[in-house]
Amino acid sequence: KARGDSKETKYMGVVFFFKQKTAYEISACLVGSEMCIRDRTKAYRLIFVGVASVLLGGCSGSSKANMEEAAEQPAVVDYTCISNPESDKQIYVILKNYHGAYWEKVIDGITEAAKKLDEAVYLGGIDNETDISGQIDLMNQAMEQGADGILLAPADSNSLADGCQKVREKDIPVVLIDSSINSSEFDACYMTDNIDAGEMAAKEMLELLYDAGNSPTDPLEVGIQLSSDSSQAMVNRVSGFLNFWAGNAPEQWEIVQDIKVNGGDTKKAQSDAAVLLRENADIKGFFGCNNTSTVGIVNTLFEEERTDVVLVGFDLADETKQMLQNPEYHAVTVLQKQDQMGYLGMLSLNSLIKGEKSEQKYFDTGVIMVDSDYLMENAVS
């Protein structure tokens, strides 16, 4: 990497330009995301050019590979009616994952809301976040079976946009949860403000690195893992993290260029974390952008007894809780309120089916920063 007035670093095939100690502007807006990246005035500025079109526009090699793999290995979970099977009104829920503590909480919220609704609720989805065609097939099936509304957790922010448009052209309301799409063809979206969450994660990362005794004058690297490079939630988290990092991290502290994408597979996330540690001797921190990434990183750090490496993760699986409670490790996690995404998304869809409208499309369900102290002071499941 060249030192001087600017640095050019490549992440996942995207070029980020870091211009030091000058003003900057952000020239890209994530179309259809919960908000645009905001303009800032800080030192160590990040010029973030065209990231949305590159990551979400179908140009990512890893996304194409995932699509091809999904076609060969479908992972569709067929619809199951979870309430009011005799109702003449039907809600179809399409999730992008079924395994792990995160999605169990999403389903809990959906199930709790279903008890309060008159509609029949059909729960389905995919059990592999790379099976985009499986989600598209489930959307088509819902329309064919007479859906009155669809609740969707999109696995791909670009590929699901056309499907959502077709659904709405039939006057069927669409409510999104967990992530948005690269389009305005939906009625409401309940999710985390992922740009802010990414910035919060970067701030916590810097504090942990300092607390662990790392010197701002020593070389240091932080590795990043995410489940998908075609999800706006993931893209915005990385965007927020890199934006805050560029404005606040010491010059000697860098992001590992090889940002790993694990497709929501915990075993792959664990393997990727081990590879990053093996190939980057200066790694002292990991940012896990979602639950499966975080669990994979936790497993690797435990297995290799890397108490010198700090972790900022997302969500709160049992493995993550164990690390937070272990005094030998430095870790925090960003706890989303995914049960509220499912619960509020269902109530919103019910209102839309009844003809009620809302001018607001994005609803931030909020996050909580969880560390060992928080676990001791609060009962967190």
KAQUI-V606412 format. One record per pair of residues at least 24 apart in sequence whose C-alpha atoms are under 6 Angstrom apart, sorted by the first residue. I is the first residue (numbers start at 0). J is the second residue. If there is no record, write none. Layout:
BEGIN
i & j
I & J
I & J
END
This chain:
BEGIN
i & j
9 & 256
10 & 256
16 & 46
17 & 44
17 & 45
18 & 43
18 & 44
19 & 43
19 & 44
30 & 181
31 & 181
31 & 182
31 & 183
33 & 361
41 & 246
42 & 246
43 & 245
43 & 246
44 & 246
55 & 157
55 & 229
65 & 129
69 & 129
69 & 130
73 & 130
74 & 125
74 & 126
74 & 127
75 & 124
75 & 125
75 & 133
76 & 123
76 & 124
76 & 125
77 & 123
78 & 121
78 & 122
78 & 123
79 & 121
79 & 122
80 & 120
80 & 121
81 & 120
82 & 119
82 & 120
83 & 119
84 & 119
86 & 118
86 & 119
88 & 118
89 & 118
89 & 119
89 & 120
89 & 146
89 & 147
90 & 120
90 & 146
90 & 147
90 & 148
90 & 149
91 & 120
91 & 121
91 & 149
92 & 122
92 & 123
92 & 149
92 & 150
92 & 151
93 & 123
93 & 124
93 & 151
94 & 124
94 & 152
95 & 124
95 & 125
95 & 128
95 & 152
95 & 154
96 & 125
96 & 126
96 & 127
97 & 126
100 & 316
104 & 338
105 & 337
105 & 338
105 & 341
108 & 338
108 & 341
108 & 342
109 & 341
109 & 342
112 & 342
128 & 154
128 & 262
128 & 263
129 & 262
147 & 171
148 & 172
149 & 173
150 & 174
150 & 175
151 & 175
152 & 176
152 & 177
155 & 229
155 & 230
156 & 180
156 & 181
156 & 229
156 & 230
156 & 231
157 & 181
176 & 340
178 & 232
187 & 360
188 & 360
188 & 361
189 & 340
189 & 362
190 & 363
190 & 364
191 & 363
191 & 364
191 & 365
192 & 363
193 & 232
193 & 235
193 & 236
194 & 235
194 & 236
194 & 239
197 & 236
197 & 239
197 & 240
198 & 239
198 & 240
198 & 243
201 & 240
201 & 244
215 & 249
218 & 251
218 & 252
219 & 252
219 & 281
219 & 282
220 & 252
220 & 253
220 & 254
220 & 255
220 & 281
220 & 282
221 & 254
221 & 255
221 & 282
221 & 284
221 & 285
222 & 255
222 & 285
223 & 258
223 & 285
223 & 286
224 & 258
224 & 259
224 & 260
224 & 287
224 & 292
225 & 260
225 & 288
225 & 292
226 & 260
226 & 261
226 & 262
226 & 263
227 & 260
227 & 262
263 & 291
265 & 291
265 & 295
268 & 292
268 & 295
269 & 295
269 & 296
269 & 299
272 & 296
283 & 308
284 & 308
284 & 309
284 & 310
285 & 310
286 & 311
286 & 312
287 & 312
288 & 313
289 & 313
290 & 314
323 & 370
323 & 371
324 & 371
331 & 369
331 & 370
332 & 368
332 & 369
333 & 367
333 & 368
334 & 366
334 & 367
335 & 366
END
